Amino acid sequence: MRYTSRVVLLAGIILCHIASALAQQKGQWVPGQFGLNAGVVPDPGITYGNLTVNYSASRLNDSNGNRILQNVTGTYAFWANENILYCVPDHKFLGGYYAPYIAVNVANGSLVADIPGTNLSVNGGGAGLADMYFQPVNLGWHFGKRVDFNTGYAFFAPTGRYTPGATDNIGSGYWGNIMTSGTTYYITKNKGTTANLATAWEFNHGQRQVANTPASPVSNKTPGQAFTMEWGVGQALPLKKDLSMLAQLGVVGYDQWQVSSNGGTIIVAGIPVPARVLPYYSVHSIGVQSNFVLPPKALIFFFKYYDEYSAKARPQGRTFVFGGSWTFRNPKPPSAKP
């Protein structure tokens, strides 16, 4: 009975820290941003895109990928809506198109966890403006007829609400730098079959204040660097003979790793501990993507589903992504001759 009480007490302590820990053990880059057409930048003009991400997990894993607290039930979930605006001049720079963009993001997250047979539970969550994403440098090139490639620099601004130790945080609490790339290889001459790869390297993060609860002592932690790969292999299918309506179907996935140790300190049982003792996190997934494309109208709609088959030192769940984009082309393309 004493042993059971200790287990329940330990579980309760862990539950009280889950909300804070979940937010700390992940990168700023939310996987699922890219898939098919990863190397393609919008045509010259103004492009508006809207992308919604829904992530849900009922499992929290340790550094070996094993589930923590087998008898704890609950879910960790969030919705994020990204409003993306590109401005692509018609003039080339360094032989490629300059395609900067920003993303204004709003998010809604929740955490609910319970231990069956006890009255121990934890609830958390919040909604509002999340961290904003700025990509002031983004260049895209066409290499021959078979390769589209883009690369750039971006940063996250900590515009989302963040209080050390709170369970209703929306933002990350720190500035982050990102180096990105995207590649699309056209396997067939008609460009119908593609292989795609996008990468995001998070580096040189700013310091972040962390705590177990809002009333707990605060320490400064510098998150470790992270590297994300998003890939996809797809096939375009004409829905009309004149190619004015297309479908794209493909297999997609993402892989994310923490690649350097955390800096600074964290507080454990009231004692400052080097943050480098935290295990490195990673996650891997595979899924499907479908696109509906109207080339004459510069309009595309997309849907993606990812199932995470492996995760270490973080939640393991599934991701839905859906949305669309529209481009106001400038200059307008010449009208097709009858």
KETIBA-161599 format. One record per atom (N, C-alpha, C): x, y, z; residue in one letter. Coordinates in steps of 0.1 Angstrom, whole numbers, padded with zeros to 4 digits, always signed. Layout:
N
XYZA/...
***
This chain:
338
+0008-0012+0000M/+0000+0000+0000M/+0009+0013+0000M/+0020+0012+0008R/+0029+0023+0008R/+0035+0025-0006R/+0039+0014-0012Y/+0045+0015-0025Y/+0035+0021-0035Y/+0022+0017-0034T/+0012+0022-0043T/+0011+0037-0041T/+0011+0042-0029S/+0009+0056-0026S/+0021+0064-0032S/+0033+0058-0031R/+0044+0065-0036R/+0043+0066-0052R/+0039+0055-0058V/+0037+0056-0073V/+0027+0066-0077V/+0016+0067-0069V/+0005+0077-0072V/+0011+0091-0070V/+0018+0093-0059L/+0024+0106-0057L/+0034+0110-0068L/+0042+0101-0072L/+0051+0103-0082L/+0044+0107-0095L/+0034+0099-0098A/+0026+0102-0110A/+0020+0116-0110A/+0015+0119-0098G/+0009+0133-0096G/+0019+0144-0099G/+0031+0142-0093I/+0042+0152-0096I/+0045+0153-0110I/+0046+0141-0117I/+0049+0142-0131I/+0038+0149-0139I/+0025+0146-0135L/+0014+0152-0142L/+0014+0167-0141L/+0018+0172-0129C/+0019+0186-0127C/+0029+0193-0136C/+0039+0185-0141H/+0049+0191-0149H/+0047+0188-0164H/+0037+0180-0168I/+0036+0175-0182I/+0033+0187-0191I/+0024+0196-0187A/+0021+0207-0195A/+0033+0216-0199A/+0041+0219-0189S/+0053+0226-0191S/+0063+0218-0200S/+0065+0206-0196A/+0075+0197-0203A/+0071+0196-0218A/+0059+0194-0221L/+0055+0192-0235L/+0059+0204-0244L/+0057+0216-0238A/+0060+0228-0246A/+0075+0229-0247A/+0083+0224-0238Q/+0097+0226-0239Q/+0104+0216-0247Q/+0099+0204-0249Q/+0105+0193-0256Q/+0101+0192-0270Q/+0102+0203-0278K/+0099+0203-0292K/+0105+0216-0298K/+0107+0215-0311G/+0112+0227-0318G/+0101+0237-0321G/+0105+0249-0326Q/+0095+0259-0330Q/+0089+0255-0343Q/+0097+0248-0352W/+0091+0244-0365W/+0082+0232-0363W/+0069+0235-0367V/+0059+0224-0366V/+0059+0216-0379V/+0063+0203-0378P/+0063+0195-0390P/+0050+0194-0397P/+0050+0192-0410G/+0038+0191-0418G/+0036+0203-0427G/+0046+0212-0427Q/+0045+0224-0435Q/+0045+0221-0450Q/+0054+0212-0454F/+0057+0209-0468F/+0054+0194-0471F/+0054+0191-0484G/+0053+0177-0488G/+0055+0176-0503G/+0045+0175-0511L/+0046+0176-0525L/+0049+0191-0529L/+0056+0192-0540N/+0060+0206-0546N/+0068+0214-0536N/+0077+0207-0528A/+0085+0214-0518A/+0094+0224-0524A/+0099+0222-0537G/+0109+0231-0543G/+0103+0243-0551G/+0090+0243-0552V/+0083+0253-0560V/+0080+0266-0553V/+0083+0277-0558V/+0079+0290-0552V/+0068+0296-0561V/+0059+0304-0555P/+0048+0310-0563P/+0053+0318-0575P/+0044+0319-0585D/+0046+0328-0596D/+0048+0342-0592D/+0054+0351-0600P/+0055+0365-0596P/+0041+0371-0594P/+0040+0379-0583G/+0027+0384-0579G/+0025+0383-0564G/+0013+0384-0560I/+0010+0383-0546I/+0002+0369-0543I/+0007+0362-0534T/+0001+0349-0531T/-0004+0349-0516T/-0016+0345-0514Y/-0021+0343-0501Y/-0023+0328-0499Y/-0018+0323-0488G/-0021+0309-0484G/-0026+0307-0470G/-0034+0297-0468N/-0039+0295-0455N/-0037+0280-0452N/-0031+0277-0441L/-0027+0263-0437L/-0032+0261-0423L/-0039+0250-0421T/-0043+0246-0407T/-0037+0233-0403T/-0031+0233-0391V/-0025+0221-0386V/-0032+0216-0374V/-0036+0204-0373N/-0042+0198-0361N/-0033+0186-0357N/-0028+0187-0344Y/-0019+0177-0339Y/-0026+0171-0326Y/-0026+0158-0325S/-0032+0152-0313S/-0023+0140-0309S/-0021+0138-0296A/-0013+0127-0291A/-0019+0123-0278A/-0019+0110-0276S/-0024+0104-0263S/-0013+0096-0257S/-0001+0098-0261R/+0011+0091-0256R/+0023+0100-0255R/+0030+0099-0244L/+0042+0107-0241L/+0053+0097-0239L/+0064+0098-0247N/+0075+0088-0247N/+0087+0093-0240N/+0095+0084-0235D/+0108+0087-0228D/+0119+0088-0239D/+0131+0089-0235S/+0142+0090-0244S/+0145+0078-0252S/+0139+0066-0248N/+0141+0054-0255N/+0129+0051-0264N/+0119+0060-0265G/+0107+0058-0273G/+0097+0049-0266G/+0098+0047-0253N/+0088+0039-0245N/+0078+0048-0239N/+0066+0044-0238R/+0056+0052-0232R/+0058+0054-0217R/+0056+0067-0213I/+0057+0071-0199I/+0043+0069-0192I/+0043+0064-0180L/+0031+0063-0172L/+0020+0055-0180L/+0021+0042-0181Q/+0012+0034-0188Q/-0002+0036-0185Q/-0005+0039-0172N/-0019+0039-0167N/-0025+0053-0167N/-0018+0063-0173V/-0023+0076-0174V/-0030+0078-0188V/-0042+0083-0187T/-0050+0085-0200T/-0052+0100-0202T/-0053+0104-0214G/-0054+0118-0217G/-0050+0121-0231G/-0051+0134-0235T/-0046+0138-0248T/-0039+0152-0247T/-0030+0154-0256Y/-0023+0166-0258Y/-0026+0170-0272Y/-0032+0182-0275A/-0036+0185-0288A/-0035+0200-0291A/-0034+0204-0303F/-0034+0218-0307F/-0039+0220-0321F/-0045+0231-0323W/-0048+0236-0337W/-0040+0248-0339W/-0034+0250-0351A/-0027+0262-0355A/-0032+0266-0369A/-0035+0278-0371N/-0039+0283-0384N/-0029+0294-0388N/-0023+0292-0400E/-0012+0300-0405E/-0018+0308-0417E/-0017+0321-0416N/-0021+0330-0427N/-0008+0335-0434N/-0005+0331-0446I/+0008+0332-0452I/+0006+0342-0464I/+0016+0351-0465L/+0015+0361-0476L/+0029+0362-0483L/+0029+0359-0496Y/+0041+0359-0504Y/+0041+0372-0513Y/+0052+0378-0515C/+0053+0389-0525C/+0065+0386-0534C/+0062+0382-0546V/+0073+0377-0556V/+0074+0387-0567V/+0085+0395-0568P/+0087+0404-0579P/+0089+0396-0592P/+0087+0403-0603D/+0088+0397-0616D/+0103+0396-0620D/+0111+0405-0614H/+0126+0406-0618H/+0133+0395-0610H/+0143+0389-0617K/+0151+0379-0610K/+0163+0385-0603K/+0167+0377-0593F/+0179+0381-0585F/+0188+0369-0583F/+0201+0371-0587L/+0210+0360-0587L/+0205+0348-0596L/+0198+0351-0606G/+0193+0341-0615G/+0180+0334-0610G/+0175+0338-0599G/+0163+0331-0593G/+0153+0341-0589G/+0141+0336-0585Y/+0130+0345-0580Y/+0131+0347-0565Y/+0130+0360-0561Y/+0130+0364-0547Y/+0116+0363-0542Y/+0114+0354-0532A/+0100+0351-0528A/+0099+0351-0513A/+0101+0363-0507P/+0099+0365-0492P/+0085+0363-0488P/+0083+0359-0475Y/+0069+0357-0470Y/+0069+0358-0455Y/+0057+0361-0450I/+0054+0361-0436I/+0042+0352-0433I/+0042+0347-0421A/+0030+0339-0416A/+0026+0344-0403A/+0013+0349-0402V/+0007+0353-0390V/-0001+0341-0385V/+0002+0337-0373N/-0003+0324-0368N/-0012+0326-0356N/-0023+0318-0355V/-0031+0318-0343V/-0032+0303-0339V/-0033+0300-0326A/-0033+0286-0322A/-0042+0284-0310A/-0046+0272-0308N/-0055+0268-0297N/-0050+0254-0293N/-0046+0253-0280G/-0040+0240-0275G/-0047+0236-0263G/-0046+0223-0260S/-0052+0217-0248S/-0045+0205-0243S/-0045+0203-0230L/-0039+0191-0224L/-0049+0186-0213L/-0053+0173-0214V/-0061+0167-0204V/-0055+0154-0201V/-0053+0151-0188A/-0047+0138-0184A/-0052+0134-0170A/-0055+0121-0169D/-0060+0115-0157D/-0053+0102-0154D/-0053+0099-0141I/-0048+0085-0136I/-0061+0078-0131I/-0064+0067-0139P/-0076+0059-0135P/-0075+0054-0120P/-0086+0055-0113G/-0087+0050-0099G/-0082+0061-0089G/-0079+0073-0094T/-0074+0083-0085T/-0082+0096-0088T/-0080+0106-0080N/-0086+0119-0084N/-0075+0129-0089N/-0064+0123-0094L/-0053+0131-0099L/-0056+0134-0114L/-0055+0147-0118S/-0056+0150-0132S/-0049+0164-0134S/-0048+0167-0146V/-0042+0180-0150V/-0049+0185-0163V/-0052+0198-0163N/-0058+0204-0174N/-0050+0216-0178N/-0049+0219-0191G/-0042+0231-0195G/-0046+0234-0209G/-0043+0246-0214G/-0046+0250-0227G/-0048+0265-0228G/-0048+0269-0241G/-0050+0284-0243G/-0052+0286-0258G/-0056+0298-0261A/-0058+0302-0275A/-0054+0317-0277A/-0050+0320-0289G/-0046+0334-0292G/-0036+0334-0303G/-0030+0346-0304L/-0019+0349-0314L/-0007+0341-0310L/-0002+0333-0320A/+0010+0325-0317A/+0023+0333-0322A/+0034+0326-0322D/+0046+0333-0327D/+0045+0335-0342D/+0050+0346-0346M/+0050+0350-0361M/+0062+0345-0368M/+0061+0341-0380Y/+0072+0336-0388Y/+0075+0346-0399Y/+0088+0350-0401F/+0092+0359-0411F/+0103+0352-0419F/+0101+0352-0432Q/+0112+0347-0441Q/+0116+0358-0451Q/+0125+0367-0446P/+0129+0378-0455P/+0138+0374-0466P/+0145+0362-0465V/+0153+0357-0476V/+0148+0344-0481V/+0144+0344-0493N/+0139+0331-0499N/+0141+0332-0514N/+0150+0324-0520L/+0153+0325-0534L/+0149+0311-0541L/+0143+0312-0552G/+0139+0299-0559G/+0145+0299-0574G/+0150+0288-0578W/+0155+0286-0591W/+0149+0274-0598W/+0149+0275-0612H/+0146+0264-0620H/+0160+0259-0626H/+0164+0247-0623F/+0176+0242-0628F/+0173+0232-0640F/+0174+0237-0652G/+0169+0229-0663G/+0154+0227-0663G/+0150+0215-0668K/+0136+0212-0668K/+0132+0202-0658K/+0142+0198-0650R/+0139+0187-0640R/+0139+0190-0626R/+0145+0202-0622V/+0147+0205-0608V/+0142+0219-0605V/+0134+0221-0594D/+0131+0233-0588D/+0137+0233-0574D/+0144+0244-0570F/+0151+0245-0558F/+0149+0258-0551F/+0147+0259-0538N/+0147+0272-0531N/+0154+0270-0518N/+0159+0282-0513T/+0166+0282-0500T/+0165+0296-0494T/+0166+0297-0481G/+0164+0310-0475G/+0167+0309-0460G/+0165+0321-0454Y/+0166+0323-0440Y/+0153+0329-0434Y/+0150+0324-0422A/+0137+0329-0416A/+0140+0330-0401A/+0130+0336-0394F/+0131+0337-0380F/+0117+0337-0374F/+0116+0332-0362F/+0104+0332-0354F/+0105+0344-0344F/+0094+0352-0343A/+0093+0363-0333A/+0084+0358-0322A/+0088+0360-0310P/+0080+0355-0298P/+0068+0364-0295P/+0058+0364-0305T/+0047+0373-0303T/+0035+0366-0296T/+0036+0353-0294G/+0026+0345-0287G/+0028+0347-0272G/+0017+0346-0265R/+0017+0347-0250R/+0025+0336-0244R/+0034+0340-0235Y/+0043+0330-0228Y/+0046+0335-0214Y/+0043+0326-0204T/+0046+0328-0190T/+0054+0316-0185T/+0066+0317-0180P/+0073+0305-0175P/+0064+0297-0166P/+0063+0284-0169G/+0056+0274-0161G/+0041+0274-0163G/+0035+0283-0171A/+0021+0283-0173A/+0016+0272-0182A/+0004+0268-0180T/-0002+0257-0189T/-0010+0262-0200T/-0011+0276-0201D/-0019+0281-0212D/-0011+0289-0222D/+0002+0286-0223N/+0011+0293-0232N/+0007+0290-0247N/+0008+0301-0255I/+0006+0300-0269I/+0019+0301-0277I/+0028+0309-0272G/+0041+0312-0278G/+0052+0303-0272G/+0064+0304-0278S/+0076+0296-0273S/+0084+0304-0263S/+0083+0317-0263G/+0091+0325-0253G/+0105+0329-0258G/+0108+0327-0270Y/+0122+0330-0274Y/+0122+0332-0290Y/+0133+0340-0294W/+0135+0342-0308W/+0142+0329-0314W/+0139+0326-0326G/+0145+0314-0332G/+0149+0317-0347G/+0160+0312-0351N/+0165+0313-0365N/+0164+0300-0372N/+0160+0301-0385I/+0158+0289-0393I/+0165+0291-0407I/+0172+0281-0411M/+0177+0280-0425M/+0168+0269-0432M/+0163+0273-0444T/+0153+0264-0450T/+0158+0260-0464T/+0153+0249-0470S/+0155+0246-0484S/+0144+0237-0488S/+0142+0237-0501G/+0131+0229-0507G/+0136+0224-0521G/+0133+0212-0524T/+0138+0206-0537T/+0126+0198-0543T/+0123+0200-0556T/+0114+0191-0563T/+0121+0186-0575T/+0122+0173-0577Y/+0128+0167-0588Y/+0117+0160-0597Y/+0116+0164-0609Y/+0106+0159-0618Y/+0111+0146-0625Y/+0106+0135-0620I/+0111+0122-0625I/+0108+0119-0639I/+0096+0124-0644T/+0092+0122-0658T/+0093+0135-0666T/+0094+0134-0679K/+0095+0146-0687K/+0083+0155-0687K/+0071+0149-0685N/+0059+0157-0684N/+0057+0163-0670N/+0067+0161-0661K/+0066+0167-0647K/+0055+0161-0639K/+0049+0150-0643G/+0038+0145-0636G/+0042+0137-0623G/+0054+0131-0623T/+0058+0124-0612T/+0070+0131-0605T/+0069+0133-0592T/+0079+0141-0585T/+0084+0135-0573T/+0097+0138-0569A/+0102+0135-0556A/+0106+0148-0549A/+0103+0150-0537N/+0103+0163-0530N/+0110+0161-0516N/+0118+0172-0513L/+0124+0172-0500L/+0125+0187-0495L/+0121+0189-0483A/+0122+0202-0477A/+0130+0200-0463A/+0138+0210-0460T/+0146+0209-0448T/+0144+0222-0440T/+0145+0222-0427A/+0145+0233-0418A/+0155+0231-0407A/+0165+0239-0405W/+0175+0238-0395W/+0173+0250-0385W/+0169+0247-0373E/+0167+0257-0362E/+0180+0258-0355E/+0185+0271-0354F/+0198+0273-0348F/+0199+0286-0340F/+0209+0287-0332N/+0212+0300-0325N/+0199+0306-0318N/+0193+0297-0310H/+0181+0302-0303H/+0184+0312-0293H/+0175+0321-0290G/+0176+0330-0279G/+0173+0322-0266G/+0176+0329-0254Q/+0173+0323-0241Q/+0158+0323-0239Q/+0154+0313-0231R/+0140+0312-0228R/+0139+0310-0213R/+0130+0317-0206Q/+0128+0315-0192Q/+0119+0303-0190Q/+0122+0294-0181V/+0115+0282-0179V/+0112+0281-0164V/+0101+0274-0160A/+0097+0271-0146A/+0088+0260-0146A/+0086+0253-0135N/+0077+0242-0134N/+0062+0247-0132N/+0061+0258-0125T/+0048+0264-0124T/+0050+0279-0124T/+0040+0288-0126P/+0042+0302-0126P/+0048+0307-0113P/+0046+0300-0101A/+0051+0305-0088A/+0064+0299-0085A/+0069+0290-0094S/+0082+0284-0091S/+0094+0293-0095S/+0106+0289-0090P/+0118+0297-0094P/+0120+0296-0109P/+0125+0307-0115V/+0127+0307-0129V/+0141+0306-0133V/+0144+0298-0143S/+0158+0297-0148S/+0158+0300-0163S/+0170+0302-0169N/+0171+0305-0183N/+0177+0293-0190N/+0170+0289-0201K/+0173+0277-0209K/+0175+0281-0224K/+0185+0277-0230T/+0187+0279-0245T/+0184+0266-0252T/+0173+0265-0259P/+0169+0252-0266P/+0180+0248-0275P/+0182+0235-0276G/+0192+0229-0286G/+0187+0231-0300G/+0196+0230-0309Q/+0193+0231-0323Q/+0185+0219-0328Q/+0177+0221-0338A/+0168+0210-0343A/+0169+0210-0359A/+0167+0198-0364F/+0167+0197-0379F/+0155+0189-0383F/+0148+0194-0393T/+0136+0188-0398T/+0137+0185-0413T/+0133+0173-0417M/+0131+0169-0431M/+0117+0166-0433M/+0111+0171-0444E/+0098+0168-0449E/+0099+0164-0463E/+0093+0152-0466W/+0095+0146-0480W/+0082+0141-0486W/+0083+0139-0499G/+0071+0134-0505G/+0074+0129-0519G/+0066+0119-0523V/+0067+0113-0537V/+0053+0113-0542V/+0051+0120-0554G/+0037+0122-0558G/+0035+0120-0573G/+0022+0119-0577Q/+0018+0117-0591Q/+0007+0127-0594Q/+0008+0134-0605A/-0003+0143-0610A/-0012+0135-0619A/-0025+0138-0618L/-0035+0131-0626L/-0044+0141-0632L/-0044+0142-0645P/-0053+0152-0652P/-0068+0148-0650P/-0076+0158-0645L/-0090+0156-0644L/-0098+0162-0656L/-0091+0169-0664K/-0096+0174-0677K/-0085+0173-0688K/-0089+0170-0700K/-0080+0168-0711K/-0071+0180-0713K/-0076+0192-0711D/-0068+0204-0714D/-0059+0208-0702D/-0059+0199-0692L/-0050+0201-0680L/-0054+0213-0672L/-0066+0218-0673S/-0071+0229-0665S/-0075+0225-0651S/-0075+0212-0649M/-0079+0207-0635M/-0071+0195-0633M/-0063+0195-0622L/-0054+0184-0618L/-0057+0179-0604L/-0053+0166-0602A/-0052+0161-0589A/-0038+0156-0587A/-0033+0157-0575Q/-0020+0152-0571Q/-0022+0142-0559Q/-0016+0131-0560L/-0017+0121-0549L/-0003+0117-0546L/+0000+0115-0533G/+0014+0111-0530G/+0015+0106-0515G/+0027+0100-0513V/+0031+0095-0500V/+0041+0106-0494V/+0038+0110-0482V/+0046+0121-0475V/+0051+0116-0461V/+0060+0124-0456G/+0064+0121-0442G/+0073+0132-0437G/+0075+0132-0424Y/+0084+0141-0418Y/+0093+0134-0407Y/+0105+0140-0405D/+0114+0135-0395D/+0121+0147-0389D/+0121+0147-0375Q/+0126+0159-0368Q/+0135+0154-0357Q/+0147+0160-0356W/+0157+0156-0345W/+0162+0168-0338W/+0164+0167-0325Q/+0172+0177-0318Q/+0187+0172-0320Q/+0195+0182-0325V/+0209+0178-0329V/+0220+0184-0320V/+0216+0192-0310S/+0226+0198-0301S/+0220+0199-0287S/+0228+0199-0277S/+0223+0199-0263S/+0217+0213-0260S/+0208+0213-0250N/+0203+0225-0245N/+0213+0232-0236N/+0212+0245-0236G/+0221+0253-0227G/+0214+0259-0216G/+0221+0265-0206G/+0214+0271-0195G/+0211+0261-0184G/+0201+0264-0176T/+0197+0255-0165T/+0182+0253-0165T/+0177+0243-0158I/+0164+0240-0154I/+0163+0238-0139I/+0151+0239-0134I/+0149+0237-0119I/+0143+0224-0117I/+0150+0215-0109V/+0144+0202-0105V/+0144+0201-0090V/+0132+0199-0084A/+0131+0199-0070A/+0137+0211-0063A/+0136+0223-0069G/+0141+0235-0064G/+0156+0237-0066G/+0163+0228-0073I/+0177+0229-0075I/+0180+0231-0090I/+0189+0241-0093P/+0193+0244-0106P/+0201+0232-0112P/+0197+0227-0124V/+0204+0216-0130V/+0207+0220-0144V/+0219+0217-0149P/+0223+0220-0163P/+0212+0215-0173P/+0207+0223-0182A/+0197+0218-0192A/+0202+0208-0201A/+0215+0207-0202R/+0221+0197-0211R/+0218+0182-0207R/+0213+0180-0195V/+0209+0167-0190V/+0196+0162-0197V/+0188+0171-0202L/+0176+0167-0209L/+0179+0159-0221L/+0171+0148-0223P/+0174+0140-0235P/+0170+0147-0248P/+0177+0143-0259Y/+0174+0148-0272Y/+0160+0142-0276Y/+0152+0150-0283Y/+0139+0145-0288Y/+0140+0142-0303Y/+0131+0134-0308S/+0130+0131-0322S/+0117+0126-0325S/+0112+0127-0337V/+0100+0121-0342V/+0100+0118-0356V/+0093+0107-0360H/+0093+0103-0374H/+0079+0099-0378H/+0075+0102-0390S/+0061+0099-0395S/+0060+0096-0409S/+0049+0090-0413I/+0046+0087-0427I/+0031+0090-0429I/+0027+0094-0441G/+0013+0097-0444G/+0010+0098-0459G/-0001+0105-0461V/-0005+0107-0475V/-0009+0122-0477V/-0008+0126-0490Q/-0012+0139-0494Q/-0021+0139-0507Q/-0031+0147-0507S/-0038+0149-0520S/-0040+0164-0522S/-0038+0168-0535N/-0040+0182-0539N/-0050+0183-0550N/-0058+0194-0550F/-0067+0197-0561F/-0062+0210-0567F/-0058+0210-0580V/-0051+0222-0586V/-0059+0227-0598V/-0061+0240-0598L/-0067+0247-0610L/-0057+0256-0615L/-0048+0252-0624P/-0037+0260-0629P/-0041+0273-0635P/-0052+0274-0644P/-0055+0287-0650P/-0059+0297-0639P/-0064+0293-0628K/-0069+0302-0617K/-0058+0304-0607K/-0047+0297-0608A/-0036+0298-0598A/-0041+0294-0584A/-0049+0284-0584L/-0056+0280-0571L/-0053+0266-0568L/-0050+0263-0555I/-0047+0249-0551I/-0052+0247-0537I/-0058+0235-0535F/-0063+0230-0522F/-0055+0218-0519F/-0052+0215-0506F/-0045+0204-0502F/-0050+0198-0489F/-0047+0185-0487F/-0050+0178-0475F/-0039+0168-0472F/-0034+0167-0460K/-0023+0158-0456K/-0027+0151-0443K/-0022+0139-0442Y/-0024+0131-0429Y/-0010+0124-0426Y/-0006+0126-0414Y/+0007+0119-0410Y/+0004+0111-0397Y/+0010+0099-0397D/+0010+0091-0385D/+0024+0089-0380D/+0026+0093-0367E/+0039+0092-0361E/+0042+0078-0356E/+0052+0071-0362Y/+0054+0058-0359Y/+0066+0056-0349Y/+0073+0067-0346S/+0084+0067-0336S/+0086+0081-0330S/+0088+0082-0317A/+0090+0094-0310A/+0098+0092-0298A/+0108+0101-0295K/+0116+0099-0283K/+0116+0113-0276K/+0114+0112-0262A/+0114+0124-0254A/+0104+0134-0258A/+0093+0130-0263R/+0082+0139-0267R/+0069+0132-0269R/+0058+0138-0272P/+0046+0131-0275P/+0047+0124-0289P/+0038+0113-0290Q/+0037+0106-0303Q/+0022+0106-0306Q/+0019+0110-0318G/+0005+0111-0322G/+0003+0111-0337G/-0006+0120-0342R/-0009+0121-0356R/-0011+0136-0359R/-0010+0139-0372T/-0011+0153-0377T/-0020+0153-0389T/-0030+0163-0389F/-0038+0166-0401F/-0034+0180-0405F/-0032+0182-0418V/-0029+0195-0424V/-0039+0197-0436V/-0045+0209-0437F/-0053+0212-0448F/-0053+0227-0451F/-0056+0231-0463G/-0057+0245-0466G/-0056+0247-0481G/-0052+0259-0485G/-0052+0263-0499G/-0044+0275-0501G/-0041+0279-0514S/-0035+0291-0518S/-0040+0296-0531S/-0038+0309-0533W/-0043+0316-0545W/-0032+0327-0548W/-0029+0328-0561T/-0019+0338-0566T/-0025+0348-0575T/-0024+0361-0572F/-0027+0371-0581F/-0014+0374-0589F/-0014+0369-0601R/-0002+0369-0609R/+0000+0383-0615R/+0013+0388-0614N/+0017+0401-0620N/+0031+0400-0625N/+0033+0400-0638P/+0022+0402-0648P/+0013+0390-0650P/+0002+0393-0656K/-0007+0381-0659K/-0002+0373-0671K/-0003+0360-0670P/+0002+0352-0681P/-0006+0354-0694P/+0000+0352-0705P/-0008+0355-0718P/-0019+0345-0719P/-0030+0350-0725S/-0042+0341-0727S/-0039+0330-0737S/-0044+0318-0734A/-0042+0307-0744A/-0049+0310-0757A/-0042+0307-0768K/-0048+0309-0781K/-0058+0298-0784K/-0069+0302-0790P/-0080+0292-0793P/-0075+0283-0804P/
***
